[in-house]
Amino acid sequence: MGVKELAWESAFFAQRIGKVDLSQLDTLTSAEANAWDLVQAKVASADYHSLDALSRQDFALVEGEAELVIALGETMRQPGIRVARSSHIEALRQLAGPLFTESRFRAPWFDQDLTQQFYAQWIDNAVQGIFDHQCLISVDQQGAIAGFVSLREVDEGARIGLLGVANTHRGAGVGRQLLLAAADWARSKGLTELHITTQLSNLAAMRLYLRHGARLTSTSYWLYRKRDDSV
């Protein structure tokens, strides 16, 4: 089979969603693709063979993605950073939901209300240690949540899941504070690297990570195909 089911996404979005097994791409047929409500493919940006093949199968470009890594040396604890607790979940859900509406889970591929619920549930899970292992928050002088970052341990490193800054606190250095806090959390766990995935179009995030020593390790594209190419 050239398409593997994404069970969690299928259940959450109430669609039959699969992902292309690129090793089987040459055998993928339109009939197999049409058996799914939505088929996704993630392709290295230099893999022109796969990109061309997917284009012929009516897949559409959805998003460019960058993978970066920061080698962890000496870090510092950041003021105003707290570990998120269950008492913060409702505020975090309200904050996270609207922040990522331009991600690869955006319309017209996904219902916008469900996308907001998806990210709200992601940060809820992070506070509870589900999938991501920890959620850190930045708190302003009035005690309001200015931003958050979720993290999980992966092999010898840590990976940022979500990093978001409240619109009311943009331009105040909260993103930098959260990134440095994430690095300090990872180093405190004895980890040596901090891994980050971000959209190629998110230039502000890319500049932030590169300014703080991130090394670009790979770029890729997400392509989607809806049943009968109805988009």
Helices and strands as residue ranges (DSSP letters): E 3-5, H 7-13, E 17-20, G 22-27, H 30-33, E 38-44, H 48-56, E 60-71, E 81-83, G 86-88, H 89-96, G 97-100, H 112-127, E 134-139, E 145-154, E 157-165, G 167-169, H 174-188, E 193-199, H 203-211, E 215-226, G 227-229
